Amino acid sequence: MREQLALLPRLLTAHLALSLFALLLGVCISLPLAALASRRPWLAQLAQSAAALVQTIPSLALLALMVPLLGALGWPSIGFLPAFIALVLYSLLPVLGNTITALAHLPPELTEAARGVGLDDWQQLTRVELPLALPMIVAGVRTAAVWTVGAATLATPVGADSLGNFIFSGLQTRNLPAVLVGCCAAAGLALLLDGLGKLLLSGLKKRRRSWTALALAGLAALYLYAGLARLFARAPDTLVVGAKTFTEQYILADLIADRLRDATQRPVRVQASLGSTVAFDALCNGDIDAYVDYTGTLWATVLRRGAAPADRAAMLAVIRADLAPRGVTVAAELGFENSYALALQRARAESWKLRTIGDLARVSAGLVMGADYEFFARPEWRALQRAYGIDFRERRSMDPALMYQALQSGAVDVISAFSTDGRIAAYDLLVLEDERGAIPPYDAVVLIGRRLAQDSSARAALAQLAHSIDSERMRRANLAVDLQHRPVPDVARELGAPERR
Amino acid sequence: MGGPLACNSGGLPREVPFTASEATIEVQGLSKRYGQRAAVAGLSFELPAGQLLALIGESGSGKTTTLKMLNRLIEPSSGSVRVGGRDVTGVPPHALRRQIGYAFQKVGLFPHLTVAENVAITPRLLGWSKQRIEARVRELLQLVELDASFAGRFPDSLSGGQAQRVGLARALGANPPLLLLDEPFGALDPLTRDRLQQSFDRLRRGLGLTVVLVTHDVSEALSLADRILVLRGGRCVQLDTPHALLTAPADPYIEQLLAAPRRQARVFEQLESDPGHA
């Protein structure tokens, strides 16, 4: 809990800056747009439909979509920018909708009086219509503020720091206090902004200047703080180690960060909970400097090659050659494999006499399989189907953290597992043998970007990690975090220790 | 009262070139159609500067529509309006309206502005100095018999009659040579109404204002107007002086309109001359 709270100031500030500036730009876009639309019904229709369309995209998908979109434009595709743009889009509808509605429903005698006293069109808008619509506009901004603060927790997978860091890593490592810290802080922030909005609204409605002034001063202070924090938070010298969204990645990222810190004497930080392909794109763009990936993943989803060679060395040679033009270097093979595997409860496997995937394929038509979100869309699943003709009565995608409980409760019969997952031993599961070699090798490799590739001391330090971790040690480390709830930094230190000289 | 109100000079930008003495109105073949229905049909009249024309007629006879076409709040379907000898379509509408005071039937005070800010809105648009605006607001509140303490109040704290008086003050705000008034005294209690009608009458005669007054109070029209235009179904039934209207009504409809005030007047006379009769 204490280490979570230590992270709170930085993440809270990042979250605040992200949501406040997204909200500001959102209001700066939607307010003039609504004012323009109040004289042009077609524009009102168009703008509201577009904003509503954005709203129908699940926020997580909207944020994730920004990554390839910005990448295609050649802009920084991970970190602040994609999260910022997605949140700006997300914040448009409430302000746009409220303003358009308020302007369209002003009492006609007032708009007529505005013309009658000699206001021109612009004066009518700014001196009469917008002031009259102000309570509705502020109400829209309040809604947008709450939405934006909530959706900003989803900025974590696209590489922007936010309170979502607590939630994503906490859910993954079953660290409930971390999840709680993240949720409570986000809720608190939303309540604070909403409270200021409410104060502003009451001040306007009851014509209490002191309330209005207090609310505006509070908002101004928050903006000033967020702006200054963002200005001074940038330390270009900092090295960033990326981690995808599972325990092993957190541990290895911490370990690598430790080694880089010692070797380079530079500040190093971990950017955790990145989406799978987000991490690779981030490395190519120089947004992160290193992370751990797996040869099978690189082969199939990053390099988009077909059937993988059975020979590990040949596979790695191809990967190295393919990555070089993108400025990505394989700094070390860690020495273990974390491959996709099919697992089920040992007792069941024994009673049904299942040992291989081929055995399973004979009975699988009556079974339910649970898998992480990507498994059924991955080439490995197609390869399994091709090699074994396997399919299930029902396929369910679920959060990887929940699959093991689903297996225990009998909600699913078979799950996709990672071979280094500590829970395989802890839950007494059997990993079925892939006797036809349908699933390619998934050797863990440390990838580095251009910046580190030129740093010989960093490369030397990472090279020392080569073949230093076997599957058994990795599995124990994962188990220590996942089931014994030990802090990631401690486990990472122990995992690195025997190799330290 | 006429003295301080008469100060219609002092370097204000003259966006429409007419003064009180030039504020004539000429209406030619004015019509407004909504789909098949004609709200106003082929109306023509002339109003010399400094005169008050009352538009009377039952609800839906086209009084308000006619009034709103004079300052282009409603654009006519056909016909022309000339103010001060110039066609109103030749000036930007907002510039035209700054020279024409308008009091709305529904008053339409701006709820986010104080009474003073409401009254001052047109003078501010015309770039009057702060001192001049403050003096003008004080003067107008006095004219409509509202205490100076009303200046800082907001419209939602006013009664219907008080709001209507502020609406009249707003119409007079920039000292316009031409006034369009839509039932400006309708919500007032009888005593206040009578006093305000009289002070308004003195004011407009003193300044030589040209006024078009919409009312369905026939007595009000008879006592304030130089000329009365009787509308029915959007058409002019008679345009005449009050005297001519009373003595030579052109149509049974006008007889009907006059019947009620006549009867009331007779009752008053009888009661005064013969107290025992009632």
Boltz contact constraints between the chains, C-beta under 6 A:
constraints:
  - contact:
      token1: [A, 109]
      token2: [B, 106]
      max_distance: 6.0
  - contact:
      token1: [A, 109]
      token2: [B, 108]
      max_distance: 6.0
  - contact:
      token1: [A, 110]
      token2: [B, 108]
      max_distance: 6.0
  - contact:
      token1: [A, 113]
      token2: [B, 104]
      max_distance: 6.0
  - contact:
      token1: [A, 113]
      token2: [B, 108]
      max_distance: 6.0
  - contact:
      token1: [A, 116]
      token2: [B, 73]
      max_distance: 6.0
  - contact:
      token1: [A, 116]
      token2: [B, 102]
      max_distance: 6.0
  - contact:
      token1: [A, 117]
      token2: [B, 121]
      max_distance: 6.0
  - contact:
      token1: [A, 117]
      token2: [B, 122]
      max_distance: 6.0
  - contact:
      token1: [A, 118]
      token2: [B, 94]
      max_distance: 6.0
  - contact:
      token1: [A, 118]
      token2: [B, 97]
      max_distance: 6.0
  - contact:
      token1: [A, 118]
      token2: [B, 98]
      max_distance: 6.0
  - contact:
      token1: [A, 118]
      token2: [B, 122]
      max_distance: 6.0
  - contact:
      token1: [A, 118]
      token2: [B, 125]
      max_distance: 6.0
  - contact:
      token1: [A, 120]
      token2: [B, 94]
      max_distance: 6.0
  - contact:
      token1: [A, 128]
      token2: [B, 110]
      max_distance: 6.0
  - contact:
      token1: [A, 131]
      token2: [B, 112]
      max_distance: 6.0
